[in-house]
Amino acid sequence: MKHLGKVIREQRKRYKISQAELAGKTGISRTSLSLLETGTITDIGIRKVIRILDYLGFELAVRPAGAPPTLDELHEEREAEKRRS
């Protein structure tokens, strides 16, 4: 959940959207969004997560546990590391 929250936060900031705006557009509370972004939320419905991801231009994908990252994931991770440097 922590990684998902980080991705959501980074994309929200990239789009220059406040937590309050994103929460309002997706029908969740700002507090829930904040907890999701920090990875500390204890319970959130999958429909809410999908609405947030859809609004930010992402989709939810499922893969087997322990599967190695895809080339796209490795590339995105590398690009994110470059932006942080």
Order of alpha helices (4+ residues) and beta strands (2+ residues): alpha-alpha-alpha-alpha-alpha
